[in-house]
């Protein structure tokens, strides 16, 4: 089954038509920079451009960088605060000629792909998907079942500063850190998660997962950790799979 998957990030909005059984992208990814400021109208207009690029007329799966419950936005870390309380799926549908949108947390949908047909397939116990990009996303699964909206990147680190502002790839670029120096920060984050969540396995996704083999040696946790099979495409694939599973 082919479905359009869209992944909304803090720096880019990416889409592709996905084979929901294999995870294969049947088109080249199409990417547009995330508008700044990323207000509801600006993002909706950008999503419309992605949909129109593929001339898509059916259900769309779409990740969103926030806590999402029944299609509504509840937090806004790397997007405009105007999003809080907005019914995301209805807004995008309105801008895209009424086609159905299936929206969820970005790391959750990346985890859906990885746990179904990727690096997490067949893994039981507590599995944590960590996506490293403009922010830090965390998707949690227990015996293969999603525990939605676990936003551990929002843990307070110093005073009122959340930890993703210290650990995300955007922080690495902002502070001009070598991969080794940044990995020490990320290792601190992983060990903190170990203390409060005690996962059995970590899967690393997002844009920086492409460099996983280079920074893995600097990590000190003592549980299995590996890169996402679909790397930065996991969100697109998981969103498409979710839409396929929930289409009416």
C-alpha positions in Angstrom: 0.0 0.0 0.0 1.4 3.4 -1.0 0.8 6.3 1.4 2.3 9.8 1.6 4.3 10.4 4.8 5.3 13.8 5.9 7.9 14.5 8.7 7.7 18.0 10.2 10.9 19.0 12.0 12.3 22.2 13.5 14.4 22.9 10.4 12.8 21.0 7.6 9.6 19.5 6.4 10.2 16.3 4.4 7.8 14.0 2.5 7.8 10.9 0.3 5.4 8.2 -0.9 6.1 5.1 1.1 5.4 1.4 0.6 3.9 0.7 4.0 4.8 -3.0 4.0 8.5 -2.7 3.3 9.3 0.9 4.3 10.7 1.6 0.9 10.4 5.1 -0.4 8.7 5.0 -3.9 9.7 8.6 -4.6 12.6 10.9 -3.9 12.2 12.8 -0.6 10.9 16.3 -1.1 12.1 18.8 1.5 11.1 22.4 2.3 12.7 24.5 5.1 10.5 24.9 8.1 9.1 28.4 7.9 10.2 30.9 10.6 8.2 31.7 12.5 6.5 28.3 12.3 3.0 29.6 12.9 0.0 27.4 12.2 -0.8 29.2 9.0 2.8 29.1 7.7 3.3 25.4 8.5 -0.1 24.5 7.0 0.8 26.3 3.8 4.1 24.5 3.7 2.5 21.1 4.2 0.1 22.0 1.3 3.1 22.5 -0.9 4.4 19.0 -0.1 1.0 17.4 -0.7 0.7 19.3 -4.0 4.2 18.3 -5.1 3.2 14.7 -5.0 -0.3 15.5 -6.4 -1.6 13.4 -3.5 -5.4 13.0 -3.0 -5.8 10.5 -0.2 -4.9 9.9 3.5 -1.6 11.5 4.7 0.5 10.4 7.7 2.2 13.4 9.4 4.7 13.6 12.3 4.6 16.7 14.5 7.3 17.9 16.9 5.1 18.1 20.0 2.9 16.2 22.4 -0.1 15.2 20.2 -3.3 13.7 21.5 -6.1 12.8 19.1 -4.7 15.1 16.5 -4.3 18.1 18.8 -1.1 20.0 19.7 -0.3 20.3 23.5 3.3 21.5 23.5 5.6 23.7 21.4 9.3 23.6 21.9 10.7 24.1 18.4 7.6 25.6 16.8 5.5 28.7 17.4 3.6 28.8 20.8 0.5 29.6 18.7 0.3 25.9 18.0 -0.8 24.9 21.5 -4.4 23.9 21.5 -4.7 23.7 17.7 -6.4 20.6 16.1 -3.5 19.8 13.7 -5.2 17.2 11.6 -8.2 19.4 10.9 -6.1 22.4 10.0 -3.9 20.5 7.6 -7.0 18.9 6.1 -8.6 22.3 5.6 -5.6 23.6 3.7 -5.4 20.4 1.6 -8.8 20.2 0.1 -10.3 18.0 2.8 -8.0 15.0 2.5 -7.6 13.1 5.9 -4.5 13.7 8.0 -3.3 11.3 10.6 -1.0 13.2 13.0 1.2 12.1 15.9 4.4 12.8 17.8 7.5 12.7 15.6 9.6 10.3 17.7 6.6 8.0 18.2 6.0 7.6 14.5 9.8 7.0 13.9 9.4 4.3 16.5 6.4 2.8 14.8 8.6 2.2 11.7 11.6 0.9 13.6 9.6 -1.4 15.9 7.5 -2.8 13.0 10.0 -3.4 10.3 13.3 -1.8 11.4 15.9 -2.1 14.1 13.4 -2.8 16.9 11.5 -5.6 15.2 11.0 -8.5 17.6 12.5 -6.7 20.6 10.6 -7.1 23.8 10.9 -5.2 27.1 11.4 -1.4 27.2 12.8 0.0 24.0 13.6 3.7 23.7 13.8 5.5 20.3 15.9 8.7 20.5 15.8 11.0 17.5 18.5 13.7 17.3 17.9 16.7 15.2 16.8 20.3 15.9 15.4 18.9 19.1 15.5 15.6 20.9 12.6 13.2 20.4 11.9 10.1 22.5 9.6 7.3 21.6 8.9 4.6 24.2 7.7 1.0 23.6 7.0 -1.8 26.0 6.8 -5.3 24.5 6.3 -3.7 21.1 3.4 -1.4 22.2 3.8 2.3 22.0 3.6 4.5 25.1 2.8 7.8 23.4 4.2 11.3 24.0 7.1 10.5 26.3 9.0 13.8 25.8 12.2 13.2 27.8 14.0 15.9 25.8 11.9 18.3 27.8 13.5 17.3 31.2 14.8 20.4 32.9 18.6 20.6 32.8 19.7 23.9 34.3 17.2 26.3 35.9 14.5 26.6 33.3 16.5 25.2 30.4 15.3 21.9 28.9 17.9 19.3 28.2 17.4 19.2 24.4 18.8 22.7 24.2 22.1 21.2 25.5 22.0 17.8 23.7 20.3 18.2 20.3 22.2 18.4 17.1 21.2 22.1 16.9 23.2 22.6 20.1 26.2 20.8 18.7 26.2 23.2 15.7 25.4 26.3 17.8 28.3 25.6 20.2 30.6 24.4 17.4 31.4 21.1 19.2 33.3 18.3 17.8 31.4 15.0 17.6 33.4 13.7 20.5 32.6 16.6 22.8 29.0 16.5 21.8 28.9 12.8 22.4 29.8 13.4 26.1 26.7 15.5 26.4 24.6 12.9 24.7 26.1 10.2 26.9 25.1 12.2 30.0 21.5 12.3 28.7 21.4 8.6 28.0 22.7 7.7 31.5 20.1 10.0 33.0 17.4 8.2 31.1 18.9 4.9 32.4 18.3 6.1 35.9 14.7 7.1 35.6 13.4 4.8 32.8 15.6 1.7 32.8 15.2 0.7 29.1 16.4 -2.6 27.8 17.5 -1.2 24.4 18.2 2.2 22.7 17.7 2.9 19.0 19.1 6.2 17.7 17.4 8.0 14.9 17.1 11.5 13.4 19.6 13.3 11.2 22.6 12.6 13.4 22.0 8.8 13.3 24.0 8.8 10.1 27.1 9.5 12.2 26.3 6.9 14.9 29.3 4.7 14.1 31.5 7.7 14.7 30.1 8.7 18.1 29.1 5.3 19.5 32.5 4.6 20.9 32.2 7.7 23.2 29.0 6.3 24.9 29.3 4.5 28.3 25.8 3.0 28.8 25.8 -0.8 29.3 22.7 -1.8 27.4 22.4 -2.5 23.6 22.3 0.6 21.4 22.1 0.8 17.7 21.2 3.1 14.8 17.8 3.2 13.4 17.5 1.1 10.2 15.7 3.9 8.4 17.9 6.7 9.9 16.3 10.1 9.2 13.5 8.5 7.0 11.9 6.7 10.0 9.5 9.5 10.7 8.2 9.6 7.1 7.8 5.8 7.0 6.2 5.5 10.4 3.7 8.3 9.6 2.7 6.6 6.4 2.3 3.3 8.2 0.2 4.9 10.9 -2.1 6.5 8.3 -2.5 3.2 6.5 -3.4 1.5 9.8 -6.0 4.1 10.8 -7.6 5.1 7.5 -11.4 4.7 7.4 
